[in-house]
């Protein structure tokens, strides 16, 4: 059978048995790429015709679509046609079956990049060398271009994230040359990537290459100045200063002078919006450090522009703040919140003021400043009441309840949860009602009423299902499993965890997939089922690596070390702790670093007879942000510090 090969990471080349063939038209290839990247669901013919033949009379556009589909179904003896389902009013591309002799680079890239196998990550890195359909532009197809641009950004973000996790993995294993090669590949894809430069600076510091660190700092500084008229981000600058102060780097080169004139506002605004979109694409693939750098860059460009609207700057500040929260950078987060609040107050936008106040309350909560957090949330609550915004009022009640719950003021937390539930029911907000029920359940569970909590979790689960909210379903199953374990129903608890695990796999909620695997590992270990515990923890670590969940990875490696010690595998236990130290270093978790180092020393001193640190494993109050608001959840941490949300 003829072998069809399609390379669309680049200009787009189609070959059959090595010979280049042409499709019916450029739009035919564009149609195939769209269907491939939006697979396994039907697309209306009218929508496809409007996507690629916009402005053409309906009869002509429908005829052009029919010709394009006929051409695709005829290629290479109909091999593409085996993947296409065509109905009178719809078209669907099905995922490639194993027996179909078709090789499509972008589909192989996506399969490899979403794998938990590191060998496939290397394959993904080799596959991605250029943007999707690079250089191809279709005239008079604005709808297609509107789809193509974010598709390119998503693939680019995935490629950068993939290279970043390869660098981090090599660093954790002290594979310096491989780490440098992957960091250089990141830099080739995006020469202004500060994430790539940060990796290189860390590598040069670890290998005492002072001159190389200075060269990289100078290169990045000059390039950012030439391209955008800005300097490196605060995080990159602080990292370089820390390396210099520790004697790794030489005296710093002077930052290059601004030698270019300010670009026209229109050009700057175009740059800004494309950078913001790139940041959002990075967030979607869990590359929060990269996203934070991009938002920081966009804000610097906005500061240069004379036409940036204050409202738009506030919007980007809040995007930046959310990324900083996921990274646990609380000091930077507070600075951004202060600026956003200043803009909101100058605009006189009370709803925006209340939104920013809730962000401040959340940051203060995690910093342990509960009185300030409570006062701030109450201010936001009053604003929402004054302007007559019931959904905002409910969100403020959830935030206020979270502050009280986090500070173990359970009575006040319970009242806030009840008030939020009543408000959601009054305005007919089923998604919000589900969230409020879930939060109410978590509070009851901590109050020592796990049976009541289980009832609330069950009700929340039903509403999450009714509103088609798989993330909410997983969270409530997770909490319900905790409640069942609390009353000693280990069988029921395991069933709920397993259901949450299946749903998280189906829905792609990989962070919760990792946390559920972690919980199951602990449950099996507690029952003496050490083989199952080891398998589940190793799978959790694989998922952590796949999504770049660095904060959880360090903690999960400490748990892995505990399981190895229970199995009498002291060498493996030590290796896991040593790798955990690397990840805690990445996340700048000084408390966890100190705890892990102490455990390593005691492990060596006691020659493997160190008792299990069960007293250090504790419930940690956290949250996950869903569209309908803050959802309370509890994770278990084996180290002194908490797992971030």
PAGU-265879 format. One record per residue (C-alpha): residue in three letters; x, y, z. Coordinates in steps of 0.2 Angstrom, whole numbers, plus 5000, padded with zeros to 4 digits. Example, Ala and Ser with C-alpha at 12.3 -4.5 7.8 and 13.67 -1.06 7.14 Angstrom:
2
  residuo    c1    c2    c3
      ALA  5062  4978  5039
      SER  5068  4995  5036
REM end
This chain:
645
  residuo    c1    c2    c3
      UNK  5000  5000  5000
      UNK  5006  5018  4996
      UNK  5013  5027  5011
      UNK  5006  5045  5013
      UNK  5016  5057  5023
      UNK  5010  5075  5028
      UNK  5022  5088  5035
      UNK  5012  5103  5041
      UNK  5024  5109  5054
      UNK  5032  5120  5041
      UNK  5025  5126  5024
      UNK  5015  5110  5022
      UNK  5022  5096  5011
      UNK  5012  5080  5005
      UNK  5021  5065  4999
      UNK  5016  5048  4993
      UNK  5030  5035  4993
      UNK  5042  5049  4994
      UNK  5036  5059  4979
      UNK  5028  5076  4982
      UNK  5010  5078  4977
      UNK  4999  5093  4976
      UNK  4981  5094  4983
      UNK  4967  5101  4973
      UNK  4971  5119  4980
      UNK  4979  5128  4995
      UNK  4962  5128  5003
      UNK  4960  5109  5002
      UNK  4976  5107  5012
      UNK  4970  5120  5024
      UNK  4953  5111  5026
      UNK  4963  5095  5030
      UNK  4973  5103  5043
      UNK  4958  5111  5051
      UNK  4949  5094  5052
      UNK  4964  5085  5058
      UNK  4966  5097  5073
      UNK  4948  5097  5077
      UNK  4945  5078  5076
      UNK  4932  5066  5082
      UNK  4917  5078  5080
      UNK  4906  5083  5066
      UNK  4908  5100  5057
      UNK  4894  5107  5048
      UNK  4897  5109  5029
      UNK  4890  5127  5030
      UNK  4903  5131  5044
      UNK  4917  5124  5033
      UNK  4912  5133  5018
      UNK  4911  5150  5027
      UNK  4928  5146  5035
      UNK  4937  5144  5018
      UNK  4926  5152  5006
      UNK  4919  5167  5015
      UNK  4910  5180  5004
      UNK  4908  5167  4990
      UNK  4890  5164  4985
      UNK  4883  5149  4994
      UNK  4881  5138  4979
      UNK  4899  5141  4974
      UNK  4907  5139  4991
      UNK  4897  5122  4993
      UNK  4903  5116  4976
      UNK  4921  5121  4981
      UNK  4920  5111  4997
      UNK  4913  5096  4988
      UNK  4928  5097  4976
      UNK  4940  5098  4991
      UNK  4933  5084  5000
      UNK  4933  5073  4984
      UNK  4951  5077  4982
      UNK  4956  5072  5000
      UNK  4946  5056  4999
      UNK  4955  5051  4983
      UNK  4973  5054  4989
      UNK  4985  5039  4990
      UNK  4972  5026  4985
      UNK  4959  5034  4998
      UNK  4970  5032  5013
      UNK  4965  5049  5020
      UNK  4947  5045  5015
      UNK  4947  5031  5028
      UNK  4949  5044  5041
      UNK  4935  5055  5034
      UNK  4917  5053  5038
      UNK  4906  5063  5026
      UNK  4887  5066  5028
      UNK  4875  5077  5018
      UNK  4877  5091  5031
      UNK  4893  5087  5040
      UNK  4911  5081  5039
      UNK  4922  5073  5053
      UNK  4940  5068  5054
      UNK  4943  5052  5064
      UNK  4959  5049  5074
      UNK  4970  5038  5063
      UNK  4968  5019  5066
      UNK  4984  5009  5068
      UNK  4982  5000  5051
      UNK  4981  5017  5041
      UNK  4997  5019  5032
      UNK  4997  5038  5034
      UNK  5010  5048  5044
      UNK  5005  5066  5049
      UNK  5019  5075  5059
      UNK  5007  5086  5069
      UNK  4997  5072  5075
      UNK  5013  5062  5080
      UNK  5019  5078  5089
      UNK  5003  5080  5099
      UNK  5002  5061  5104
      UNK  5021  5062  5109
      UNK  5019  5078  5119
      UNK  5004  5072  5128
      UNK  5012  5056  5133
      UNK  5020  5052  5150
      UNK  5035  5044  5142
      UNK  5051  5054  5141
      UNK  5057  5046  5126
      UNK  5042  5052  5116
      UNK  5045  5070  5123
      UNK  5062  5069  5114
      UNK  5052  5063  5098
      UNK  5041  5078  5100
      UNK  5055  5090  5101
      UNK  5063  5083  5085
      UNK  5046  5084  5076
      UNK  5043  5102  5080
      UNK  5054  5113  5070
      UNK  5043  5127  5063
      UNK  5025  5134  5065
      UNK  5010  5126  5058
      UNK  5008  5130  5039
      UNK  5023  5142  5041
      UNK  5022  5156  5028
      UNK  5005  5150  5020
      UNK  4992  5164  5020
      UNK  4975  5162  5012
      UNK  4968  5177  5004
      UNK  4950  5182  5009
      UNK  4949  5169  5023
      UNK  4949  5179  5039
      UNK  4939  5166  5048
      UNK  4952  5153  5044
      UNK  4966  5165  5049
      UNK  4957  5168  5065
      UNK  4957  5150  5069
      UNK  4975  5147  5062
      UNK  4984  5160  5073
      UNK  4979  5153  5090
      UNK  4982  5135  5084
      UNK  5000  5140  5080
      UNK  5001  5148  5097
      UNK  4995  5132  5106
      UNK  5007  5121  5096
      UNK  5021  5133  5100
      UNK  5017  5134  5118
      UNK  5016  5115  5119
      UNK  5033  5113  5110
      UNK  5041  5126  5123
      UNK  5033  5117  5137
      UNK  5039  5100  5131
      UNK  5057  5107  5129
      UNK  5056  5115  5146
      UNK  5051  5098  5155
      UNK  5066  5090  5146
      UNK  5078  5103  5152
      UNK  5071  5101  5170
      UNK  5072  5082  5170
      UNK  5090  5083  5164
      UNK  5094  5096  5177
      UNK  5087  5084  5190
      UNK  5098  5070  5185
      UNK  5114  5082  5183
      UNK  5114  5078  5164
      UNK  5122  5095  5160
      UNK  5126  5093  5141
      UNK  5108  5086  5137
      UNK  5101  5100  5148
      UNK  5110  5113  5138
      UNK  5105  5106  5121
      UNK  5087  5106  5126
      UNK  5088  5124  5133
      UNK  5096  5129  5117
      UNK  5082  5121  5107
      UNK  5070  5132  5117
      UNK  5080  5147  5113
      UNK  5080  5143  5095
      UNK  5061  5142  5095
      UNK  5060  5158  5104
      UNK  5076  5168  5105
      UNK  5068  5180  5118
      UNK  5062  5166  5129
      UNK  5067  5171  5147
      UNK  5062  5153  5153
      UNK  5076  5146  5142
      UNK  5088  5159  5148
      UNK  5084  5155  5166
      UNK  5087  5137  5163
      UNK  5104  5141  5155
      UNK  5109  5152  5170
      UNK  5105  5138  5182
      UNK  5115  5126  5172
      UNK  5130  5138  5171
      UNK  5129  5141  5189
      UNK  5128  5122  5193
      UNK  5143  5119  5182
      UNK  5153  5135  5187
      UNK  5153  5142  5170
      UNK  5154  5161  5175
      UNK  5158  5168  5158
      UNK  5144  5158  5149
      UNK  5132  5165  5162
      UNK  5137  5183  5158
      UNK  5136  5180  5140
      UNK  5119  5173  5141
      UNK  5113  5188  5152
      UNK  5120  5200  5140
      UNK  5113  5191  5125
      UNK  5095  5191  5132
      UNK  5096  5209  5138
      UNK  5102  5216  5121
      UNK  5089  5206  5112
      UNK  5075  5211  5123
      UNK  5080  5229  5121
      UNK  5082  5228  5102
      UNK  5066  5219  5099
      UNK  5055  5227  5112
      UNK  5064  5241  5120
      UNK  5063  5233  5138
      UNK  5074  5223  5149
      UNK  5073  5206  5157
      UNK  5059  5202  5169
      UNK  5061  5204  5188
      UNK  5063  5185  5190
      UNK  5077  5183  5178
      UNK  5086  5199  5185
      UNK  5085  5192  5202
      UNK  5091  5175  5197
      UNK  5106  5183  5189
      UNK  5109  5194  5203
      UNK  5108  5179  5215
      UNK  5121  5169  5205
      UNK  5132  5184  5204
      UNK  5132  5187  5223
      UNK  5136  5169  5226
      UNK  5152  5171  5216
      UNK  5146  5161  5201
      UNK  5145  5175  5188
      UNK  5157  5189  5185
      UNK  5153  5208  5188
      UNK  5138  5211  5178
      UNK  5139  5219  5161
      UNK  5130  5235  5160
      UNK  5113  5234  5153
      UNK  5113  5240  5135
      UNK  5107  5257  5131
      UNK  5091  5260  5122
      UNK  5097  5263  5105
      UNK  5080  5261  5096
      UNK  5066  5274  5095
      UNK  5049  5270  5102
      UNK  5039  5261  5089
      UNK  5023  5267  5083
      UNK  5009  5264  5095
      UNK  5000  5253  5083
      UNK  5015  5242  5081
      UNK  5017  5241  5100
      UNK  4999  5236  5102
      UNK  5000  5222  5090
      UNK  5015  5215  5099
      UNK  5007  5217  5115
      UNK  4991  5208  5110
      UNK  5001  5194  5102
      UNK  5012  5192  5118
      UNK  4996  5191  5129
      UNK  4989  5177  5118
      UNK  5005  5168  5119
      UNK  5004  5169  5138
      UNK  4987  5162  5138
      UNK  4992  5148  5127
      UNK  5007  5144  5139
      UNK  4995  5144  5153
      UNK  4984  5131  5144
      UNK  4998  5119  5144
      UNK  5003  5123  5162
      UNK  5019  5133  5157
      UNK  5015  5146  5171
      UNK  5033  5153  5172
      UNK  5033  5156  5153
      UNK  5016  5164  5154
      UNK  5021  5175  5168
      UNK  5036  5181  5159
      UNK  5026  5185  5143
      UNK  5013  5195  5153
      UNK  5027  5204  5161
      UNK  5034  5208  5144
      UNK  5016  5214  5138
      UNK  5014  5225  5153
      UNK  5031  5233  5149
      UNK  5026  5236  5131
      UNK  5009  5244  5137
      UNK  5019  5256  5148
      UNK  5028  5262  5132
      UNK  5012  5265  5123
      UNK  5002  5281  5123
      UNK  4986  5273  5118
      UNK  4984  5258  5130
      UNK  4968  5259  5139
      UNK  4969  5257  5158
      UNK  4955  5244  5157
      UNK  4966  5233  5146
      UNK  4981  5235  5157
      UNK  4970  5230  5172
      UNK  4965  5215  5162
      UNK  4983  5209  5159
      UNK  4988  5213  5176
      UNK  4975  5201  5183
      UNK  4981  5188  5170
      UNK  4998  5190  5177
      UNK  4993  5189  5195
      UNK  4984  5173  5192
      UNK  5000  5165  5184
      UNK  5010  5172  5199
      UNK  4998  5164  5211
      UNK  5000  5147  5202
      UNK  5019  5149  5204
      UNK  5017  5154  5222
      UNK  5026  5170  5220
      UNK  5016  5180  5233
      UNK  5027  5195  5235
      UNK  5026  5199  5216
      UNK  5008  5194  5216
      UNK  5004  5208  5229
      UNK  5013  5221  5219
      UNK  5003  5217  5204
      UNK  4987  5217  5214
      UNK  4991  5234  5221
      UNK  4993  5241  5203
      UNK  4977  5234  5197
      UNK  4968  5241  5212
      UNK  4975  5258  5209
      UNK  4969  5257  5191
      UNK  4952  5251  5196
      UNK  4950  5265  5208
      UNK  4955  5278  5196
      UNK  4943  5272  5183
      UNK  4929  5272  5196
      UNK  4924  5254  5191
      UNK  4917  5247  5207
      UNK  4915  5229  5200
      UNK  4933  5229  5195
      UNK  4938  5236  5212
      UNK  4929  5222  5220
      UNK  4937  5209  5209
      UNK  4954  5215  5213
      UNK  4950  5215  5232
      UNK  4945  5197  5231
      UNK  4962  5193  5223
      UNK  4971  5203  5237
      UNK  4960  5193  5250
      UNK  4966  5176  5242
      UNK  4984  5182  5242
      UNK  4984  5187  5260
      UNK  4975  5171  5265
      UNK  4990  5161  5259
      UNK  5002  5173  5267
      UNK  4994  5169  5284
      UNK  4987  5187  5286
      UNK  4969  5181  5289
      UNK  4963  5197  5298
      UNK  4968  5208  5283
      UNK  4961  5195  5271
      UNK  4944  5194  5280
      UNK  4943  5213  5280
      UNK  4947  5214  5262
      UNK  4934  5201  5257
      UNK  4921  5210  5267
      UNK  4924  5226  5258
      UNK  4922  5217  5241
      UNK  4906  5209  5248
      UNK  4899  5226  5252
      UNK  4903  5233  5235
      UNK  4894  5219  5226
      UNK  4879  5221  5238
      UNK  4879  5240  5235
      UNK  4880  5238  5216
      UNK  4867  5224  5216
      UNK  4878  5210  5209
      UNK  4871  5194  5216
      UNK  4884  5183  5207
      UNK  4898  5194  5213
      UNK  4891  5193  5230
      UNK  4891  5174  5230
      UNK  4909  5174  5224
      UNK  4914  5186  5238
      UNK  4905  5175  5251
      UNK  4915  5160  5244
      UNK  4931  5170  5246
      UNK  4926  5175  5264
      UNK  4922  5158  5268
      UNK  4939  5152  5262
      UNK  4948  5164  5273
      UNK  4938  5158  5288
      UNK  4941  5140  5283
      UNK  4959  5142  5280
      UNK  4961  5150  5298
      UNK  4951  5136  5305
      UNK  4937  5148  5310
      UNK  4924  5134  5305
      UNK  4909  5142  5312
      UNK  4911  5158  5301
      UNK  4916  5148  5286
      UNK  4900  5137  5288
      UNK  4889  5153  5289
      UNK  4897  5160  5273
      UNK  4895  5143  5264
      UNK  4877  5143  5269
      UNK  4874  5161  5263
      UNK  4882  5158  5247
      UNK  4872  5142  5244
      UNK  4855  5151  5248
      UNK  4860  5165  5236
      UNK  4865  5153  5221
      UNK  4848  5145  5224
      UNK  4839  5161  5224
      UNK  4847  5167  5207
      UNK  4845  5149  5199
      UNK  4864  5147  5197
      UNK  4866  5128  5197
      UNK  4885  5128  5194
      UNK  4887  5140  5208
      UNK  4876  5130  5219
      UNK  4886  5114  5216
      UNK  4902  5124  5221
      UNK  4894  5130  5237
      UNK  4888  5112  5241
      UNK  4905  5106  5239
      UNK  4913  5119  5250
      UNK  4900  5116  5263
      UNK  4905  5098  5263
      UNK  4923  5101  5265
      UNK  4919  5112  5280
      UNK  4908  5099  5288
      UNK  4922  5086  5285
      UNK  4934  5096  5294
      UNK  4922  5099  5308
      UNK  4921  5080  5311
      UNK  4905  5077  5302
      UNK  4911  5066  5287
      UNK  4894  5057  5285
      UNK  4885  5074  5283
      UNK  4899  5079  5271
      UNK  4897  5064  5261
      UNK  4879  5069  5258
      UNK  4884  5086  5253
      UNK  4897  5079  5241
      UNK  4884  5068  5233
      UNK  4872  5082  5230
      UNK  4886  5093  5223
      UNK  4891  5079  5211
      UNK  4874  5077  5204
      UNK  4873  5096  5200
      UNK  4891  5096  5193
      UNK  4885  5082  5181
      UNK  4869  5091  5177
      UNK  4879  5107  5172
      UNK  4892  5096  5163
      UNK  4906  5101  5174
      UNK  4919  5087  5174
      UNK  4932  5097  5184
      UNK  4919  5099  5198
      UNK  4914  5081  5197
      UNK  4931  5076  5200
      UNK  4934  5087  5215
      UNK  4918  5082  5223
      UNK  4922  5063  5220
      UNK  4939  5067  5228
      UNK  4932  5075  5243
      UNK  4919  5062  5245
      UNK  4933  5049  5245
      UNK  4941  5058  5259
      UNK  4925  5058  5269
      UNK  4923  5040  5267
      UNK  4941  5036  5272
      UNK  4938  5047  5287
      UNK  4923  5036  5293
      UNK  4934  5020  5290
      UNK  4925  5015  5274
      UNK  4941  5011  5264
      UNK  4932  5001  5251
      UNK  4920  5015  5247
      UNK  4934  5027  5247
      UNK  4945  5018  5235
      UNK  4930  5016  5223
      UNK  4927  5035  5223
      UNK  4946  5038  5220
      UNK  4945  5026  5206
      UNK  4930  5034  5198
      UNK  4938  5051  5200
      UNK  4954  5044  5192
      UNK  4944  5037  5177
      UNK  4935  5054  5175
      UNK  4950  5064  5176
      UNK  4958  5053  5162
      UNK  4943  5055  5151
      UNK  4942  5074  5153
      UNK  4960  5078  5153
      UNK  4960  5086  5170
      UNK  4978  5080  5173
      UNK  4982  5090  5189
      UNK  4968  5081  5198
      UNK  4973  5065  5189
      UNK  4990  5067  5198
      UNK  4982  5071  5215
      UNK  4970  5056  5214
      UNK  4985  5044  5210
      UNK  4994  5052  5225
      UNK  4979  5049  5236
      UNK  4977  5031  5230
      UNK  4995  5028  5233
      UNK  4994  5033  5251
      UNK  4978  5023  5254
      UNK  4987  5007  5247
      UNK  5002  5010  5257
      UNK  4992  5012  5273
      UNK  4984  4995  5270
      UNK  5001  4987  5267
      UNK  4999  4985  5248
      UNK  5016  4992  5244
      UNK  5017  4986  5226
      UNK  5001  4995  5222
      UNK  5006  5010  5232
      UNK  5023  5011  5222
      UNK  5014  5009  5205
      UNK  5001  5023  5209
      UNK  5015  5035  5215
      UNK  5026  5032  5200
      UNK  5011  5035  5189
      UNK  5007  5051  5198
      UNK  5026  5057  5196
      UNK  5025  5053  5177
      UNK  5009  5064  5176
      UNK  5018  5078  5186
      UNK  5032  5078  5174
      UNK  5021  5077  5159
      UNK  5012  5093  5164
      UNK  5026  5102  5172
      UNK  5018  5101  5189
      UNK  5034  5106  5198
      UNK  5027  5110  5215
      UNK  5018  5093  5217
      UNK  5033  5084  5210
      UNK  5044  5087  5224
      UNK  5031  5082  5237
      UNK  5027  5066  5227
      UNK  5045  5061  5226
      UNK  5046  5063  5245
      UNK  5031  5051  5246
      UNK  5040  5039  5234
      UNK  5055  5039  5246
      UNK  5043  5034  5260
      UNK  5036  5020  5250
      UNK  5054  5014  5245
      UNK  5059  5014  5264
      UNK  5044  5004  5268
      UNK  5049  4991  5255
      UNK  5067  4991  5262
      UNK  5074  4999  5246
      UNK  5085  5012  5254
      UNK  5096  5017  5239
      UNK  5080  5021  5229
      UNK  5073  5031  5244
      UNK  5089  5041  5244
      UNK  5088  5044  5225
      UNK  5070  5050  5226
      UNK  5074  5062  5240
      UNK  5089  5069  5231
      UNK  5078  5073  5215
      UNK  5065  5081  5227
      UNK  5078  5093  5232
      UNK  5081  5098  5214
      UNK  5062  5102  5212
      UNK  5060  5111  5228
      UNK  5075  5122  5222
      UNK  5066  5126  5206
      UNK  5050  5131  5216
      UNK  5061  5140  5229
      UNK  5052  5131  5243
      UNK  5065  5134  5256
      UNK  5055  5125  5270
      UNK  5053  5109  5260
      UNK  5072  5110  5255
      UNK  5077  5111  5273
      UNK  5065  5097  5278
      UNK  5071  5085  5264
      UNK  5090  5089  5268
      UNK  5086  5084  5286
      UNK  5078  5068  5281
      UNK  5093  5064  5270
      UNK  5105  5067  5284
      UNK  5095  5056  5296
      UNK  5093  5043  5283
      UNK  5112  5041  5282
      UNK  5115  5043  5301
      UNK  5102  5029  5305
      UNK  5107  5018  5290
      UNK  5090  5016  5284
      UNK  5081  5013  5301
      UNK  5074  5031  5301
      UNK  5056  5030  5307
      UNK  5042  5035  5294
      UNK  5038  5054  5295
      UNK  5020  5051  5297
      UNK  5018  5066  5309
      UNK  5024  5077  5295
      UNK  5010  5072  5283
      UNK  4996  5083  5286
      UNK  4980  5090  5277
      UNK  4983  5106  5268
      UNK  4969  5118  5264
      UNK  4970  5124  5246
      UNK  4958  5128  5232
      UNK  4956  5126  5213
      UNK  4949  5140  5203
      UNK  4934  5135  5192
      UNK  4924  5147  5181
      UNK  4910  5147  5194
      UNK  4922  5152  5208
      UNK  4934  5146  5221
      UNK  4932  5127  5226
      UNK  4939  5121  5242
      UNK  4950  5106  5242
      UNK  4962  5097  5254
      UNK  4978  5089  5248
      UNK  4990  5079  5259
      UNK  5008  5084  5260
      UNK  5023  5074  5267
      UNK  5034  5090  5269
      UNK  5032  5104  5281
      UNK  5027  5117  5268
      UNK  5010  5116  5259
      UNK  5006  5110  5241
      UNK  5000  5126  5231
      UNK  4984  5127  5223
REM end
